[in-house]
Amino acid sequence: MTTEQRKLIHYWIFLGIVLTIGTLISLSDIENKQLAILLLTIPVVIVSIFQDFTYYKGYGANAERIGEFVEKHPLVKYWLVFFCLLILPFMVYAMATTDDDFLQGYLYFLSFILLIGPVAVVSELERFRSMGNNV
């Protein structure tokens, strides 16, 4: 494993921990949620200052546009079509018909993760593999 791959894995772990803590704060019953989430952003800002984000322009190892990236990965394309045609309409209907604010927020978050998540995961895995090929 190269040092670039290690840096990328450390960044993934850091973001995973921050997202987990942010989710736990959002779901908890603490009084000052806004203050807790604001304090959680401080380490993100500090790490972001030292992170080189020029590598994150575009998707995949070649910094492609999203359309080109999805066309290059047929499983991602099929997932997006399947999700948008068969799953997302039911989630939107459930969000529109329920009066439970928690369920609406949960479905909104879940629909966003299911739509964007596979694209981001495949893109990051492709970047990780390309860092190993540069040795």
Secondary structure, DSSP 8 states (H G I E B T S, - for coil): --HHHHHHHHHHHHHHHHHHHHHHHHHS--S-HHHHHHHHHHHHHHHHHTS-GGGGSSBTTTTB-HHHHHHH-HHHHHHHHHIIIIIHHHHHHHHHH---HHHHHHHHHHHHHHHHHHHHHHHHHHHHHHHHHT-
